[in-house]
Amino acid sequence: MPCILQDPSLKVEPDFENEAFLPLRNIIICNDPNQNQESAAAQLVKDHHHDCVRRLAAWQAQVKNDEELAVQAAAALQEQEAQE
């Protein structure tokens, strides 16, 4: 998995009711005639939240792994210095 450079929790959630997302909402509506602009925006919010949860879990795993590697590197350096 590529390195995640920024904590995903710091990103601002897009305003899916904004005009910029109209084409995307229209695609959702075309694929599901039971949807309208409001429900399509709500679906985008829900999907975005799900993706944020996934990315946050990956970030937390990466941070934990980085911390473990730092501890191992410090221990290896300390051992090397003790042998010199």
N, C-alpha and C positions, 0 to 999 in steps of 0.2 A: 504494500500500500504506500502511495506517495506520502511524503512528509506534509503534515498539516501545519501551515505557517502561522495561523491566527486562531485564537479561541473562538469557535463558532457562536458562543453565547453573546459575543460582543456585537454581532451583526444585527442590524435593524430589520425587522420584518417588513417586507414590501406591502404596500397598500394595494391589494388585489382588486379593489373597487375603482382604482384610478383608471383613467382613459387609456393609459399606456397598455393595460392588460385586457382591453376590449377584444382584440383579436384572439387571445388565448381563451377568454370566456366564451366567445362565439364558437370556437372549436369544441369546447365542452358541450355547449348547447346543441350543436349539430350532431354530436355523438349520442346525446341523451335528451330527447325532446321534452322530458319531464323537468329539465333544468331551466332556470331563468338566470338573468344576470346576477341577481343576489345569491342564489344557491350555487352558481358556478364560482363566484368569488369566495363563498364559504368553503367550497370544496378545495379551492386553491390554498386557502388558509390552513385547512386541515392537512393537506398533503405537504405543505411547506413545514408545518410543525413536526410532522412525522419525520421528514428529512432532517430537520434540525436536531431532533432527538438522536437519530442515527449518527449524525456528524459529531454531536457532543460526546456520545459514547466512544467514538473513535478517537476524539481528541483526548479524553480522559485516559484511555488505554495508552495512547502515545506518551502522555505526560508521565504516567506511572512507569512505563518502560524506560523513558529517558532518565527518570530518577534512579531506577535500579541500575542502569548502565553507569551513571555517575558514581554511585556507591561502589560498584565493582572496580571502576577505574581508579578511584581514590584508594581503595584497598590494595590494588595492584601497585600503585605508585608508592604507597607506604611500605609495602613489602620490598619493592626494589630499592628504596632508600635505606631500608634496614640492612640489606645485604651489602651495601657499598661501604 
